[in-house]
Amino acid sequence: MSRINRISRIGLSHDEVFRDELADAVPYHRMYGKEYCVPSFVHYGETEVEAIRAAAESVDNVFWKAMRFAQRFLPDSFLKTYLGLHPALLAAARVEVPFHGLSRQDWIVNEAGMKCIENNTDTPTGVPETAYLACELAKRHSPHPATSGGMRSAIRTAFAELIEHYRSNGLDGLIVFSSYGWHLEDRINVEYVRNAVGEAGYRTAYAPLEELEIVPGDGLYLNGERISILYRLYPLEYLVHDTEEATGEPVGRHLLKLVELGKLGLINPAQSIITQSKGFMALIWSLYERRDETEAYCGFQLFDAKDAKTIETYLLPAYYENTLFVRTGTPYVAKGYWGREGKGTALYDDAGRLLLDEWGAEDGETPETRQYYERQPKMYQRLFPMQELTIETEDGPYTGYLLTGAFVVGGRYCGLLPRVGGKITGDMAYYCPAIIHKGGTVG
């Protein structure tokens, strides 16, 4: 096979590419006053894509085993202290549901191998970019196909299975897809998923979160009609604190109580908050290192030999304190449990000195933003180098680092979301569509 470059340009300007129906599908192709979607492709070799697919599905299986272990065997005190779950989330998070809905693993792929550094299972975004935009751009501007040609049908199939699970438990009614109406990116992501699910024949509606009405202990309603299933692109760690502005009623907790009582189905389910917590990565590593003790204590084998190989090959050592890394002179990353878009993440060198931290551009580095993430408990993970590459932007060449998002829907890999940003991938990172370079290996 021939060696290929990781990046290739489409050869047209941003406005020449992202226009008409493409701009309508992803109207946030510019965000925060700058270019977000870049008219270039990120190339992945055929064997590379197959390796990512197999690895992502194997890692997903490990995540599921560890999540079920946490739900069934770990006490509330552990979930609160080491996963950071709010007490009001615990009962709903223990409700076992057979699927997440959508999940996106974040991978570092380079010459040294592939490592999954975290899992986005509560509110993953990047769906229209991956499932639609990448496919359209590949068809129009490349001889190579997108990595995500089957993603829309995968969403439809996985959501149908999840909806039928809820229906078998009596939740057979209106399915509402929701986000904050003013948040363009979230709303477009939600509408894309809703349209895909609607192709399976289900009755759905979109409604902003602020239009939903909760009757405590009874149900969730839209315009007087009971909602059976809610797809919400809104983090549970925010929801649990939500109150009604006029009355102070804890509406977030009322909604979680409906889930606990079986009167509302959530997509992604409340259990997804367990795997969303960055502390979950340290839990997996602890269970891996102590797998013999776990088997002796529980009376069953949690991770078999294949799982152990998956963990040691594709995951990184992760702990609830940085002691081992400091003692051994190992560079590491500190991550707040509920960090999003890189916020609350810091890199340290082999002497334990701070190299870089990230607080986000969306809200600015305000004292409130920084305090929110600094207060969170931290997970510490061995640092793995990212691949450096250069892309062309409207502002000229940009040299950054590649983070590869791998969507896993219903346990099946279905596409890649490449972003190029800083050593900590934040909300200012660029998106480039992923294509499968047939007959080549990446150089």
C-alpha positions in Angstrom: 0.0 0.0 0.0 1.1 3.6 -0.7 1.8 6.1 2.1 -0.8 8.9 2.2 -1.0 12.3 3.9 -3.4 12.6 6.9 -4.9 15.9 5.6 -6.0 16.9 2.1 -7.7 20.1 1.0 -10.9 20.3 -0.9 -9.6 23.3 -2.9 -12.5 25.6 -2.4 -13.1 28.4 0.1 -15.2 27.9 3.3 -18.1 29.8 1.8 -18.0 27.9 -1.5 -18.3 24.6 0.3 -20.5 25.3 3.3 -23.5 26.8 1.6 -27.2 26.0 0.6 -28.3 22.6 2.1 -25.0 21.9 3.7 -25.1 25.2 5.6 -28.8 24.4 6.5 -27.8 21.0 7.9 -24.9 22.4 10.0 -25.6 26.1 10.4 -22.9 26.3 13.1 -20.2 25.7 10.6 -18.8 28.9 12.1 -18.9 29.2 15.9 -17.7 31.7 18.4 -16.8 34.1 15.6 -14.5 31.8 13.7 -14.5 28.9 11.3 -15.5 25.5 12.8 -15.9 23.2 9.8 -12.9 23.3 7.5 -12.9 22.4 3.8 -10.4 19.6 4.2 -10.5 15.9 4.8 -8.8 13.8 7.4 -7.7 10.5 5.8 -7.8 7.2 7.6 -6.5 4.0 5.9 -8.7 1.0 5.4 -6.9 -1.1 7.9 -6.8 1.8 10.3 -10.6 2.2 10.2 -11.1 -1.5 10.7 -8.7 -1.4 13.7 -10.6 1.6 15.2 -14.0 -0.2 14.6 -12.8 -3.4 16.4 -11.2 -1.5 19.2 -14.2 0.8 19.8 -16.6 -2.1 20.0 -14.4 -4.0 22.3 -13.9 -1.0 24.6 -17.7 -0.4 24.5 -18.2 -3.9 25.8 -15.7 -3.3 28.6 -17.6 -0.1 29.5 -20.9 -1.9 29.7 -19.5 -4.6 31.9 -18.0 -2.1 34.3 -21.2 0.0 34.3 -23.4 -3.0 35.2 -20.9 -3.8 37.9 -21.2 -0.3 39.3 -25.0 -0.4 39.1 -25.4 -3.7 40.9 -22.5 -4.0 43.3 -21.0 -0.6 44.2 -22.6 1.2 47.2 -24.0 4.7 47.0 -21.0 6.1 48.9 -18.7 4.9 46.1 -20.9 6.3 43.3 -21.0 9.7 45.1 -17.3 9.9 46.1 -15.5 8.2 43.2 -17.8 8.9 40.3 -19.1 12.2 41.6 -22.8 11.4 41.2 -25.2 13.7 43.0 -27.3 11.8 45.6 -30.5 12.7 43.7 -29.1 10.9 40.6 -28.4 7.6 42.3 -31.7 5.8 42.1 -32.3 6.7 38.4 -28.7 5.8 37.5 -29.3 2.3 38.9 -32.3 1.7 36.5 -30.9 -0.8 34.0 -31.6 -0.1 30.3 -30.1 -2.2 27.5 -28.7 0.6 25.4 -27.2 4.1 25.8 -28.7 5.5 22.6 -25.7 7.5 21.3 -22.1 7.4 22.6 -18.9 8.8 21.3 -15.5 7.6 22.4 -12.5 10.0 22.1 -9.4 8.4 20.7 -5.8 9.4 20.2 -4.5 7.7 17.1 -0.8 8.0 16.3 2.3 6.0 15.3 2.6 4.6 18.8 -0.9 3.0 18.6 -4.5 3.9 19.7 -5.8 4.9 23.1 -9.4 5.7 24.1 -9.1 8.6 26.6 -12.7 9.1 27.6 -16.3 8.2 26.7 -19.1 10.7 26.0 -22.3 8.9 26.8 -24.7 11.4 28.4 -25.0 14.1 25.7 -22.7 13.4 22.8 -22.8 15.9 19.9 -21.2 16.1 16.4 -24.0 13.9 14.9 -25.0 15.9 11.8 -21.3 16.6 11.0 -20.5 12.9 11.1 -23.7 11.2 9.8 -24.6 13.8 7.1 -22.0 16.4 6.3 -19.0 14.1 6.0 -20.9 11.8 3.6 -22.1 14.7 1.4 -18.6 16.3 1.3 -17.0 12.9 0.4 -19.5 12.3 -2.4 -18.9 15.8 -3.9 -15.2 16.3 -3.4 -13.4 13.0 -2.9 -13.0 9.6 -4.6 -12.9 8.1 -1.2 -16.0 7.4 1.0 -16.8 8.8 4.4 -16.3 6.7 7.4 -19.9 7.1 8.5 -22.1 6.0 5.6 -24.2 3.8 7.8 -24.6 6.1 10.8 -28.1 7.3 10.2 -29.5 3.8 9.8 -27.5 2.7 12.9 -29.2 5.5 14.9 -32.6 4.5 13.6 -32.1 0.8 14.5 -30.6 1.4 17.9 -33.2 3.9 19.0 -36.0 1.6 17.8 -34.6 -1.1 20.0 -34.4 1.3 23.0 -37.9 2.6 22.3 -39.3 -0.9 22.1 -37.7 -1.7 25.5 -39.5 1.3 27.0 -42.8 0.3 25.3 -42.5 -3.2 26.8 -42.5 -1.5 30.2 -45.7 0.5 29.4 -44.2 3.7 28.1 -46.1 3.7 24.8 -46.9 7.3 23.9 -45.4 10.6 22.6 -41.6 10.7 22.1 -40.2 14.2 22.6 -36.7 15.3 21.5 -35.5 18.3 23.5 -32.7 20.8 24.1 -32.5 24.5 25.0 -34.2 26.2 22.1 -31.7 29.0 22.0 -28.7 26.7 21.7 -28.3 26.3 17.9 -25.8 23.4 17.9 -27.7 21.3 20.4 -31.1 21.9 18.6 -29.7 20.9 15.2 -28.2 17.7 16.7 -31.5 16.9 18.4 -33.5 17.5 15.2 -31.2 15.3 13.2 -31.6 12.4 15.6 -35.4 13.0 15.7 -35.7 12.9 11.9 -33.7 9.6 11.8 -35.9 8.0 14.4 -39.0 9.3 12.7 -38.1 7.3 9.7 -38.9 4.2 11.8 -42.5 5.3 12.0 -42.5 6.6 15.6 -44.6 9.7 16.5 -42.1 12.3 17.7 -42.0 16.0 18.5 -39.3 18.6 19.1 -39.8 20.9 22.1 -37.4 23.2 23.9 -36.8 22.1 27.5 -38.4 25.3 28.8 -41.8 24.3 27.2 -42.0 21.0 29.1 -44.2 20.7 32.2 -43.5 18.4 35.1 -46.3 17.1 37.4 -44.4 15.7 40.4 -45.0 12.0 40.8 -47.3 11.9 37.8 -45.6 12.6 34.5 -43.9 14.9 32.0 -46.2 16.8 29.6 -46.0 18.8 26.4 -49.1 20.9 25.7 -51.2 18.7 28.0 -50.1 15.4 26.5 -48.1 13.0 28.5 -44.6 12.3 27.3 -43.5 8.6 27.4 -39.9 9.0 26.3 -37.7 12.1 26.4 -34.5 12.4 24.4 -32.7 15.3 26.0 -29.5 16.9 24.9 -28.9 18.4 28.4 -26.4 17.1 30.9 -27.8 15.3 33.9 -25.2 16.9 36.2 -27.0 20.2 35.4 -30.5 18.9 35.4 -30.2 17.6 39.0 -29.8 21.1 40.2 -32.5 22.8 38.1 -35.3 24.6 39.9 -38.4 26.4 38.7 -37.5 30.1 38.6 -40.7 31.5 40.0 -41.4 28.9 42.7 -38.0 27.3 43.5 -39.5 23.8 42.8 -36.7 21.3 42.2 -38.0 20.3 38.7 -34.8 18.4 37.9 -35.2 16.1 40.8 -38.9 15.7 40.0 -38.0 14.5 36.5 -35.4 12.0 37.8 -38.1 10.7 40.2 -40.3 10.0 37.3 -37.5 7.9 35.7 -37.0 6.1 39.0 -40.8 5.3 39.2 -40.9 4.0 35.6 -43.2 6.9 34.4 -40.7 8.3 32.0 -38.0 6.8 29.7 -34.9 8.8 29.1 -32.6 8.7 26.1 -29.7 8.7 26.8 -30.8 6.8 29.9 -29.9 8.0 33.4 -27.4 5.1 33.7 -25.2 6.9 31.1 -24.1 9.4 33.7 -22.0 6.6 35.3 -20.0 6.1 32.1 -19.9 9.9 31.5 -18.1 10.6 34.7 -14.3 10.8 34.1 -14.0 8.9 37.4 -15.3 5.9 35.5 -12.0 5.5 33.6 -10.2 5.2 37.0 -12.8 2.6 38.1 -12.2 0.5 35.0 -8.4 0.6 35.6 -8.8 -0.3 39.3 -11.1 -3.3 38.4 -8.5 -4.4 35.8 -5.6 -4.2 38.2 -7.5 -6.0 40.9 -9.4 -8.4 38.7 -8.3 -11.4 40.7 -9.5 -9.8 44.0 -12.8 -8.8 42.3 -13.5 -12.3 41.2 -12.7 -13.7 44.7 -14.9 -11.1 46.3 -17.9 -11.3 43.9 -17.8 -14.9 43.0 -17.7 -14.3 39.2 -15.3 -13.1 36.6 -15.9 -9.5 35.5 -13.2 -9.1 32.8 -12.2 -12.2 30.9 -8.9 -12.6 29.1 -10.1 -10.7 26.0 -11.4 -7.8 28.1 -8.1 -7.6 30.0 -6.3 -7.5 26.6 -8.6 -4.7 25.4 -8.0 -2.7 28.6 -4.2 -3.0 28.5 -4.1 -2.3 24.8 -6.5 0.5 24.4 -7.0 2.2 27.7 -4.5 4.2 29.8 -3.6 3.9 33.5 -6.0 6.1 35.4 -6.3 6.7 39.1 -8.1 8.8 41.7 -4.9 10.5 42.8 -1.7 11.5 41.0 0.7 9.8 43.5 2.0 7.0 41.3 2.6 9.3 38.3 4.6 11.9 40.5 6.6 9.1 42.1 7.6 7.5 38.8 8.1 10.7 36.9 5.3 10.0 34.4 3.6 12.8 32.6 -0.2 12.8 33.3 -3.5 14.5 32.7 -5.9 15.8 35.4 -9.5 15.8 34.4 -12.5 17.2 36.4 -15.2 14.5 36.5 -17.7 16.6 34.6 -15.4 18.5 32.3 -16.8 19.1 28.9 -15.1 20.4 25.7 -11.8 20.1 27.5 -12.8 22.4 30.3 -11.2 21.6 33.7 -8.4 19.5 32.1 -4.7 20.1 32.9 -1.5 18.6 31.6 1.5 17.9 33.8 5.1 17.0 32.9 7.3 14.2 34.3 8.2 16.4 37.3 4.6 17.1 38.1 4.7 20.7 36.8 1.7 22.2 35.2 2.1 22.5 31.4 -1.3 23.6 30.2 -4.9 23.9 31.3 -8.2 24.6 29.6 -11.2 26.6 30.8 -13.2 27.1 27.5 -13.9 29.9 25.1 -17.7 29.6 25.1 -18.1 31.2 28.5 -14.7 32.8 28.7 -12.3 32.2 31.5 -14.6 33.7 34.1 -14.0 33.2 37.8 -17.3 31.3 37.9 -16.3 28.9 35.1 -12.9 28.2 36.6 -14.4 27.7 40.1 -17.0 25.3 38.8 -14.4 23.0 37.3 -11.8 23.5 40.0 -14.2 22.3 42.7 -14.8 19.0 40.9 -13.0 15.9 42.0 -10.3 14.8 39.6 -9.3 11.7 37.7 -5.6 11.4 36.8 -4.6 9.6 33.6 -1.3 8.8 31.9 -0.5 11.3 29.2 -0.5 9.9 25.7 1.0 12.0 22.8 -1.4 13.3 20.1 -0.6 13.4 16.4 0.4 16.9 15.3 -0.7 18.1 11.9 -1.4 21.3 10.0 -4.6 22.3 8.3 -5.5 25.4 6.2 -8.1 27.7 7.8 -9.5 31.1 6.8 -6.9 32.6 9.1 -4.0 30.8 7.5 -2.2 27.5 8.4 -3.0 26.1 11.8 -0.8 23.4 13.4 -2.7 21.5 16.0 -3.4 18.0 17.4 -5.8 15.3 16.1 -8.5 13.9 18.4 -10.6 11.1 16.8 -14.1 10.7 18.0 -15.6 7.2 17.3 -19.4 6.9 17.5 -20.7 3.7 18.9 -24.5 3.4 18.7 -26.2 0.3 20.1 -22.9 -1.3 20.7 -21.9 -0.9 17.0 -19.2 1.4 15.6 -20.7 3.8 12.9 -18.3 6.7 12.1 -15.5 9.1 13.0 -15.5 12.7 14.1 -12.0 14.2 13.7 -11.2 17.5 15.5 -8.0 19.4 15.3 -7.2 21.7 18.2 -4.8 22.3 21.1 -3.1 19.7 23.2 -6.3 19.8 25.2 -9.1 19.6 22.6 -11.5 22.5 23.5 -14.5 24.1 22.1 -12.4 26.1 19.6 -11.1 23.0 17.8 -11.7 22.6 14.1 -13.8 19.9 12.5 -12.6 18.1 9.3 -14.7 15.3 7.8 -13.2 11.8 7.9 -12.8 9.6 4.8 -11.5 6.1 4.3 -8.5 6.2 2.0 -8.8 2.9 0.1 -5.6 1.2 -0.8 -3.3 3.4 1.4 -1.8 3.7 4.8 -1.4 6.9 6.6 2.0 8.5 6.6 
